[in-house]
Amino acid sequence: LKIFKGGARTVHSLDQVSFDVEERSFLSIVGPSGCGKSTLLKITAGLLSATSGEVSVDGRRVEAPL
């Protein structure tokens, strides 16, 4: 989960997201503008912290840029 707060507005992004990517496979993330694609990639790469939950790559928790 990632929560963004701006003034009186709070946006909950990426709530209840889970996926596994097999080694040597290709993954595409598609969706409309504002749906959380870039946020998902930034959290997965360790560039942005999730508000709650965790990201693991090869069994190791992502807490900093890879």
N, C-alpha and C positions, 0 to 999 in steps of 0.2 A: 504494500500500500504506500502510496505517496500522496501527501496532503499539501496542497498549495493554498496559502492564505493571502488575500489581497483586499485590503479594506474590509468591507462588510461581507465579502464573498469568500467562501471556502470551496475548493474543488478537490474531490477525492478521485485520484487517478490510479489506474492499474490495480483495482481491488479484486482479489481472488484470482490472480494470474499464476499459472503454473505450466511449465513445459520442459521437456527434455529434448536435447539435440544429440543424436548419435554421432560418434566420431566419424569424420570424413563425409559428413552430410552437409547439405546446403539448406539454409532457412531464410525465408523471405517474410518480412513483417510489413503488412499492407493495411491501410485503413484511411478513413477520412482525416482531414486536417483537424488537429486538436484532440485526437483520440488517445494519445500517449505513446506513439511509436518512438519518438526521440527520447522521451523520458525513460522508457523501457531500455533502450540501448545505452543511455548514459548510466543508469543504475547497474546494468549488466557489466559494463566496462569499469565500474568503480569510480566514475566521474561525478556521480550524484548519489547521495545516501537515501535509502528508502526510509519512510517514516516508521514503518514496521515491516516485519517479515525479513527474509534473507535471500541472497543470491549465492549459489555455489557453482564453481567451475572445477571440474575434475575432483569433486569432493571437498574442495577448499572454499571456505566462505570468502566472498569478494568484499573487501573493506577499503581498498585503495585502487588506484588505476592499475590495470594489468600491464 
